[in-house]
Structure formats: C-alpha cells, structure tokens
Amino acid sequence: MRAAALLCSAAGSLLLSSLAPAPDAEDRTEAALMRGTAVAAARARAAGVDFGPCPDAQDLPGSMRCGTVSVPLDYARPDGEQIRLTVSRARATRKDPRSGGREVHRQGALVHNPGGPGANGLYFPLIGLLPEWKRIAAAYDLVGYAPRGVGPSAPLSCKDPKQFFQGPSLAPTHPSEAYKRERVARAKAYARGCAERAGGALRHYHSLNNARDLDVVRAALGEERLTFLGSSYGTYFGAVYATLFPSHVRRMVFDSVVDPHPGRIWYRNNLAQSAAFESRWRDVKEWIARHHGVYGLGRTAPEVQRGYERASARLAAAPAGGKVGPAQLRSAFLQAGYYDDQWPHRAHALSAYLKGDPGPLVEQAQQYPEAAVEAENARAVYVAVECNDAPWPTDWTVWDRDNTRLARVAPFETWDNVWANLPCAFWPAPRQKPLDVGAGPGELPPTLILAAERDAATPYAGALELRDRLHGSVLVTERNAGAHGLAGGPNACVNGHLEAYLLEGRLPGRRADCAPHAEPKPYAPAEPAPGEERPAAPGVAGAAGAVG
C-alpha cells in the first residue's frame, strides 16, 4: 500500500494519534508504522526547530545554527521512548553570486544526507561557502543532520572506543584457515557487543526508520514537500523515502547510487563492491605508472602492484612508525579508490616509503586515537543499519565460498569487505524485509540521478537500476570517471545539471552524459627543511565495506 493512501493532512495526522496502538500493543504492520510516522510528523510540525549556536562550531565560518528534532525510537509506539536528532541549518543568502548580488527567491530547505550508513551530515551547511555551491545556497536553506545513532543523535556504540583502533595489523589477501577462525570469533564478539551496549533499542536502527525520521525532520522544518540530496547510502534510504512518502517529495537528487534491488541489500551489493574496487585499484595503478618519472614506482600497473606488495611485506615485518601495517596501507589506498584527488598523496607516500622515508605514509595511513570515538560510532551505525536492513547468510561457509572465489579475481578489497560486514552473520536483532522501492507514472515528481561510470563504492549498475524503478527519473553519467560523490565536485557539466534541476526544476532528456573531469596532476612535495614539521596530508576516513 502506498504511503499517500495513509497520510492526509497535518490535521488528519493529529487525529491519527487517537488511533495509534496502545503502548503495550505490538502492531508492527505497515499501516501502524505509517500512523506512528504521521503522529510524530504532526508533533514535529507543531514544535518546529529552535535553532541556536552549534556547540562544536563556534570557530567555524558562516552562519550555521543547530537545533534538535524528537522522533520515536519505535514508530509502532509513537508515544513511547523518544530520541533527539541534531539538525543544522544555514539560511538561504538570497543573493545571486552571478548577478552582482541580485536578490533571488528562496525555495525552501535542501536537506542532505552524506551516506555511510553512519556518516554525520551536520557540517553540510558550510558547503555553501564554496564557489560551486553559492547559487544553490542563495536559493535554499542548507540543512544537515546527524541520523539516529550518529554523533549527538542518540549515539550508538558496540565497543569501547579505547579499544577500537587495533593497528598496526595484517591484511592477508588469501587468509589462512586459522586467520579466518580468528576473524569469525571477532565478528561474533562484535555482534554481542552491539547487543549488550544497545539492548532492545538495537533493532530500531535501520533504513526504514531513517526514512521515517527524514519525514519528521521535513515536518519540523515546516516544509510541505521535501527537497533532498542523498549521497551514496543516502541514495538508498532516499529511495525508500520516495517509495513510502511520494506525495511529500518536491525534488530529489540521488548522487552515487546504491543498487536498491531488494535481493542485493546488502550481501550481494558488497560482493559487487569488492569486484568493482579491483577495477578502480587498476585505475589508480595505471595513473601512477603514467607518472613513473615523478614517483619511480614502475612504468606499468603490474610493476606498481609489485612495489605495493613489497611495501606491504615490509610493513608486516616492521610497521612504519610502529603504527602502520599492511591493513593501514590498504585502507589508505582504498580511500584513493573513492577519491582520485588523493592519488598524488598516496603515490608520493608509497614512493617515499620504498625509498626509505616512512614519514608521509605514517601521516596518511596511521589511525589517530583522538578520532576513535567518532570512528567507533560510525562503524557501529554502519553495522547496525546494514545488519538490521535485510537477511544475511548465517552460515560462515557461504561467506567463505563466495569470497574465496571472488578473491581469485578481485583480491584487493574482498576479504577486508568480509571482515567489515561479518557481524551480520551472527546478528542478534530481527531483520527487516528490504522495501521493493519504486514509483510508477504520476506517483513521484521527476528526480535526478548522478553517477560516475567507474565508481567502485557504488557501482554504476545501481544507478541504472534506480532509474528503471523511479518513473520520470533522469540519469546524468560522468563517463570514464570513477570518483564517488559528484554533486558540487570538479565536473562543471554535472554541476550544471544539478543547478538546473534544483534551481529551475529543469532536467535533460531521459539521460545525459558528461565528459570526465580532469585527472589529478602528479606532484612531489618538497622535503621539509631540517627542524621543520612535515605538513599534514589529508586524513584517511571510512573503512573497507562502508558504502560511503
């Protein structure tokens, strides 16, 4: 049953509060959950958001303000336990940067989710300070938020953060049976830790509730219809939202698309991701090989691979700086698979390390203890959402069989992806049934899909699948490129389509292609003078297996 048949007006939703199940009832039907969402949304609309200073942003530029929105932990019990989501906003500037500050019409709020699951979107409003976003920031209030479980929004934890970083560590491409048994034991312990720390609340962290939360945030902002930008995982629960609440959608941008097919959430999507990263890793190596004159790592991709393997073996015997082992090296280069602007940094670090200078590699690949709380929280939410969202194989032999086969042709990320997701094999909470997302003719306003053809984190097939499921959607493809997250990036063609849609509601035909953005330029940073500190390189965020 479509959500629109259950949701009428704000006044009607207030009436629904008298129809909600009693606190001791266990009505978990779709209708009951939709009634609970209507009750929560009506309450949020009446309360609004009391925006004030952001506790952690006093020294940041711009005019970002923060507030909270209450949502039910369990939408089947809308009057039961509540959790508070932290929301941030920068008001529309209403000044067109291309017309000498001419006043423009405010179009409402643009709400963003950066992905994950587990990513924190609170700092999104600051993006309006960048030139690529100023026209959009003129017309829209830029709104970010921390989803349930993330950061200040009822944070989820599965492990003592002091014990979260365990580097330096190994990363065998073809692990032994003994190593596999050790990782199975660790996955079981992690799943137990999630259950022990979260208790009965653990079952309520999933994509369906993330979509319901988004509708409550929409109502709290006073928006009749939602304008939304979802990146990576944000595209998946954005598609869930569009299916549940099609009449509440104004405009939606899906940037770097998770394949929403119910049979691929999430086990098969992770297999596809591991295969795609092998191709993207080859792109990285081929770029490094083209710049052998700068980095000296080989003139062909196989030669670069051999240099990488020499470094990994050396790190296994003696971790760099006592902090960076093979797993940290792989994690650093995995991030280069997401973002090609990191290629010069990683190539320089690998080159310097093989020439006897471990400094750049330690700076880029080490795990920083001060980031442990945030990293552990992001990991806990990632695991909880993906494990709760759908059935997973519960027999280790299935994982072992599928990934042993895959690792023969795609060894780069395959086993790290297994270890990231393996707690789902032993998950103690009930699983959701993935929603069969989609919208037929006339059910949803036209939407925009952005995808890079060689994106590994969210392979291109996912964008094609979503386009086919959402009638009237238009796919803009960056050809022969693989960066993850295109909106507001270096491709002017992509950004032109984004602005035309958000500012004017204008879309190209059924699809449009953009030429790839320019490859990064190689560089070899000058060595610091004696006594000087080496400048910090971009940090490494995320983990193998994270959608993004």
Phi, psi and omega in degrees: 000132179291146181298328184298332180288343184257338185250124182253255180245174178299321179295320178295324181290329175296321178298327182295340181300329179284346181262354183296150182299149174298154185304332183266003179278163180230048177278103183249024177292164178302319181298318180295319180292325177290323175298317178299321177295319179297320178297313181295321180293319178296320179296318181292322179298320180292324183279325185068196178234124179270090184282138177211193181301146176272123187303324185256015186232023184299327186264006182271152179286171176089185187239039181289137177232158185230155176201188181228155176230129179273135176227154177289140171300319182234116183289347172286345180231070188296341178262006179274211184302135179249149171237156185248123176266132177274131185238143178236154182207140165240124182298149175303133180287332180063021178237115182287117183291345181265355183233037177063030179083016178304138183291136179241160181285131175285132184254006179110206182257139170253111183263135184237141166236126187275354177114214184119253352305146177114357179281146182261121182262013188297332184267006179306319183303335180291345181294340178295348177281344182278146183304322183294342185249359189294324179292319177293320179292339176288326186264339186235143159293127177270122187237126172240168177200161174263114181298168181305133180092344188261133173053239183279358184265080181050063190300138178263143179216140179241353186202151175299119182304332179295340179252010187286309179281124184237024179282167355288149185219164182274165177210068184296133178289325177232083189294149178285167178297323179295318179295320178297318179298321178297317182288327174298316179298319179294322179294319178298317180294322180295316179299320177296319180298321177298315181294319182292321184280325183264337181063216183293344180289342187304323185294345187265005178260095180202173188292326178299318177289327175299321178292319178295318176302319181299323178291326177291320176299316176307311182296319180298328179282353180080019181268123176294320178227149190267134165252123193223139171240114177248132179247136175057241177304330177301336176289328183289307182285343169294320176292324175298316178301314182298329179283319181284323189231054186299327181285351179264004184263131172260298175217146178221135175245126178251110188248112181068090203263127168289136176295116187271003181304128185303329180284354181249358178270116348247349189301310183288329175297324179289326173297316179296323178297316180299318178296318182293325180293335176296318177294319181291324175299322176296321176302316180299312182295322179294323176296316179299320180295324178294343181242040178302327180297335179270316190256337178064033184256005179125153182265355179227160179300318177300324178294320177296319178301318180295324176295318177299317181293324175298317179297317180298317179295319179295320179292328177296324180280324182210094181305139181293126181062015185069011187233334188244115175248191181302323181293321179290324175298313181295320179299321179297317180283336172298318178297328175295334175291334177280317193227112186286347175291350177272350184303314180298322180296314183292318179298317179297318181296317179294317179298312181298319181298315181291341177264005174107000180248103181278353188307304181300322180293319179298317180298320186275331191249348182289158176263130185263120183304327182293344178264005188295319183297312180295318181294319179294320178297314180298319178296317181298317180292318177305309183294314183299313182295311183292322179291323180286333191293331192198164173295145175233156172301131180259359180256116181305328182297332177292313177301313183299314181298309185296319186275335172296317177297313183295321183294342177293330181246344182221070187282344192298308185248350194306306186286326175299323178294322176300309185296327180294326187254353188299332175307335180294339176290337187238024190289132184273347185267159178296148179266145172277162170264120182303138180288139175277085190291150177161165178210131179273182181303130176080357182273338188217140173299160177302141181235161183246132178243129178244133181206142172264138189297330184247019176301128181265325182295321175229089186304151189302331179303331179295323178293321178295320179296315181293320179302319181289337183271333182254103181298133179089357178285153181235132182258124172253121185249130168271108185285146174053036178221159185221015179293147182259118183093100187258332186301126178071014180273204187278358183265109183295327179295313178299314181296328177296318177293322179297312180295317181300322181287309184291324185271329186236352185072018186262131180238153171289194178294207181300332178204164176211148179244143174240141173295156182293150173290164183295142175295155176295150178270139179288155174204155176236102184302142176296143178290143179292148177294154179308132179090345179275151173277141175290133179298144182290139176268165177305139182285166179255118181245161175086182182211156176304137179094341178291136180296317179135000000 
